[in-house]
């Protein structure tokens, strides 16, 4: 039996069945990559099993060490409030370390490019293609700054231009909607425009991004179970488990 902490992937959940299916596909990839690590999935809302239910089950099974990993791209409300509140109600015999969110990471940018190339672009198209980095959106200043930084840094890798956009109507002024960013890149003179969803799984807001991409030349898929995303999950797991006694070599 492995003495490594259990990796609990915490997803938001959605009424859209594509969301849970995508989360489970990503978890399967993580398991295939690291068969020595036990990986479980819990949802905050809408889907089962719940995070609390998984934690209680692990405690009953005698598990002691858990790395709880938020399946989130930025540190916003869910990472700062919802997930810590759920973990605070975990069975007391569990030692839980909350891992960091997935982003930002160069591996996620690599996954974004993978999805653009799968949608028909090639590396030779970069200099003539403007990219809309379309995220779900947030009112959290830290999350907003991260998205802006990713767009700025990604632009330096050779794209004609990269513009951040938010799908959520509650996002702050100053960040365009997807369709507005597409038009902005057209006006800038980019020969083609691609929309790159910076989201993990399908759902309501990703569908809004897709509708906003109607005038774009290319719409990439969500990040989903891209191998780069699985690698980021495992990086975050390894970073979080190091302080745990079960991870210390004898």
C-alpha positions in Angstrom: 0.0 0.0 0.0 1.3 3.5 -0.9 2.1 5.9 1.9 1.6 8.9 -0.3 -1.2 11.3 0.5 -4.5 10.8 -1.3 -5.0 13.5 -4.0 -8.5 14.9 -3.8 -9.4 16.9 -6.9 -12.0 19.5 -6.0 -14.2 20.6 -8.9 -16.9 23.2 -8.9 -19.6 21.1 -10.4 -22.3 22.0 -13.0 -25.8 21.1 -14.1 -24.2 20.6 -17.5 -23.2 16.9 -17.7 -20.3 17.7 -20.0 -18.6 19.4 -17.0 -18.4 16.3 -14.8 -17.5 14.1 -17.8 -14.5 16.4 -18.6 -13.4 16.4 -14.9 -13.5 12.6 -14.8 -11.5 12.4 -18.0 -8.8 14.6 -16.6 -8.7 12.6 -13.4 -8.3 9.4 -15.4 -5.3 10.9 -17.2 -3.8 11.9 -13.9 -4.3 8.4 -12.6 -2.7 6.9 -15.7 0.3 9.2 -15.4 0.8 8.4 -11.7 -0.6 5.0 -10.8 1.2 5.2 -7.5 -1.0 8.0 -6.3 -4.6 7.5 -5.2 -6.8 10.1 -6.9 -10.3 10.9 -5.8 -12.8 13.5 -7.1 -15.2 15.7 -5.1 -17.6 18.4 -6.3 -18.6 21.6 -4.5 -22.1 21.7 -6.0 -24.5 20.0 -8.4 -22.6 16.7 -8.9 -21.7 13.7 -6.7 -19.7 12.7 -4.8 -19.6 15.9 -2.7 -16.2 17.0 -1.2 -17.5 16.4 2.3 -18.8 12.9 1.3 -15.4 11.9 -0.1 -13.5 13.2 3.0 -15.8 11.3 5.3 -15.3 8.1 3.3 -11.6 8.5 3.3 -11.6 8.9 7.1 -13.7 5.7 7.5 -11.1 3.9 5.3 -8.3 4.9 7.6 -6.7 7.5 5.3 -4.8 10.1 7.3 -3.1 12.4 4.7 -4.9 14.2 1.9 -3.9 16.9 -0.5 -6.9 18.8 -1.6 -6.4 20.4 -5.0 -8.8 23.0 -6.3 -9.5 22.4 -9.9 -9.4 26.2 -10.6 -7.3 28.4 -12.9 -7.1 31.4 -10.6 -7.3 32.2 -6.9 -10.7 33.8 -6.6 -13.7 33.3 -4.3 -13.9 29.5 -4.5 -10.3 29.0 -3.7 -10.2 31.6 -1.0 -13.5 31.0 0.7 -15.6 28.1 -0.5 -13.0 25.3 -0.5 -11.3 26.3 2.8 -14.8 26.3 4.5 -15.5 22.8 3.2 -12.1 21.5 4.3 -12.5 23.0 7.8 -15.5 20.7 8.3 -13.5 17.6 7.4 -13.2 14.7 9.9 -10.6 15.7 12.5 -8.5 12.6 11.9 -7.6 13.7 8.4 -4.5 15.8 7.9 -5.3 18.0 4.9 -3.1 20.3 2.9 -4.8 22.6 0.4 -2.7 22.7 -2.8 -2.5 25.8 -4.9 -4.7 26.5 -7.9 -3.5 25.4 -11.3 -2.7 28.8 -12.8 -0.7 30.6 -13.8 1.7 28.0 -15.3 3.7 27.7 -18.6 2.1 24.3 -19.0 -1.3 25.8 -19.2 -0.2 28.2 -21.9 1.2 25.1 -23.7 -2.2 23.5 -23.4 -3.8 26.6 -24.8 -1.5 26.4 -27.8 -2.2 22.7 -28.2 -5.9 23.4 -28.4 -5.4 26.1 -31.0 -3.3 23.8 -33.2 -5.8 21.1 -32.8 -8.4 23.6 -34.1 -6.4 24.1 -37.3 -3.7 26.7 -36.6 0.0 26.0 -37.0 3.1 27.6 -35.5 3.6 29.4 -38.8 0.2 31.2 -38.3 1.3 32.9 -35.0 2.6 36.2 -36.4 -0.6 36.9 -38.3 -3.1 35.6 -35.8 -4.7 37.6 -32.9 -5.8 35.5 -30.0 -8.6 36.2 -27.6 -7.8 34.7 -24.2 -11.4 34.1 -23.1 -11.8 33.3 -19.4 -15.0 32.8 -17.4 -14.4 36.1 -15.5 -14.1 37.2 -12.0 -14.5 40.3 -9.7 -11.4 39.3 -7.7 -8.5 41.7 -8.4 -5.9 39.0 -8.0 -7.6 36.8 -10.6 -8.1 39.7 -13.0 -4.4 40.6 -12.8 -3.4 37.0 -13.4 -5.5 36.8 -16.6 -4.0 40.2 -17.8 -0.5 39.0 -17.1 -1.0 35.7 -19.0 -2.3 37.6 -22.1 0.6 40.0 -21.9 3.3 37.3 -21.6 1.6 35.1 -24.2 1.8 37.9 -26.7 5.6 37.9 -26.4 5.8 34.3 -27.7 5.0 35.5 -31.3 1.3 36.0 -31.7 0.1 39.1 -33.6 -1.7 40.2 -30.5 -3.4 38.6 -27.4 -6.4 40.2 -25.7 -8.0 39.0 -22.5 -11.8 38.8 -22.4 -14.4 37.8 -19.8 -17.6 35.8 -20.3 -19.2 36.7 -17.0 -21.6 39.7 -17.0 -20.4 40.4 -13.4 -16.8 41.0 -14.5 -15.4 44.5 -14.1 -15.4 47.3 -16.7 -12.3 47.5 -18.8 -12.3 43.8 -19.8 -14.2 43.2 -23.1 -16.6 40.5 -23.8 -15.3 37.8 -26.2 -17.1 39.3 -29.3 -15.7 42.8 -28.5 -12.2 41.4 -28.3 -12.6 39.6 -31.6 -13.6 42.9 -33.2 -10.8 44.7 -31.6 -8.3 42.3 -33.1 -9.9 42.7 -36.5 -9.5 46.4 -36.2 -5.9 46.0 -35.2 -5.2 44.4 -38.5 -4.6 40.7 -37.5 -5.2 38.5 -40.6 -7.1 36.0 -38.5 -8.6 35.9 -35.1 -8.7 32.9 -32.8 -10.6 32.5 -29.5 -8.8 30.4 -26.9 -11.0 29.5 -23.9 -9.1 29.6 -20.7 -11.5 27.3 -19.0 -11.2 23.7 -17.9 -14.6 22.2 -18.8 -17.7 22.9 -20.8 -20.7 24.7 -19.2 -22.7 27.8 -19.2 -19.9 30.4 -19.4 -17.8 28.4 -21.9 -20.9 28.2 -24.1 -21.2 32.0 -23.8 -17.5 32.2 -24.9 -18.4 30.1 -27.9 -21.3 32.3 -28.9 -19.0 35.3 -28.6 -16.5 33.7 -31.0 -19.1 33.6 -33.9 -17.1 36.2 -35.9 -13.7 34.6 -35.2 -11.9 32.4 -37.6 -10.9 29.7 -35.1 -12.5 28.6 -31.8 -10.3 26.3 -29.7 -11.7 23.7 -27.3 -11.6 24.0 -23.5 -8.4 22.8 -21.8 -10.1 19.7 -20.5 -7.9 16.6 -20.1 -5.0 18.0 -22.0 -1.8 16.2 -20.8 -0.3 19.6 -19.8 -3.2 20.1 -17.4 -2.6 16.7 -15.8 1.1 17.6 -15.3 0.1 20.8 -13.6 -2.2 18.9 -11.2 0.7 16.6 -10.3 3.1 19.5 -9.8 0.7 21.1 -7.4 0.2 17.8 -5.6 3.9 17.3 -5.2 4.4 20.8 -3.9 1.6 20.5 -1.4 2.5 17.0 -0.1 6.1 17.7 0.8 5.4 19.0 4.4 3.3 15.9 5.1 4.9 13.3 7.4 3.7 10.5 5.0 5.7 12.0 2.2 9.0 12.0 4.1 11.5 9.3 3.3 12.7 7.1 6.1 
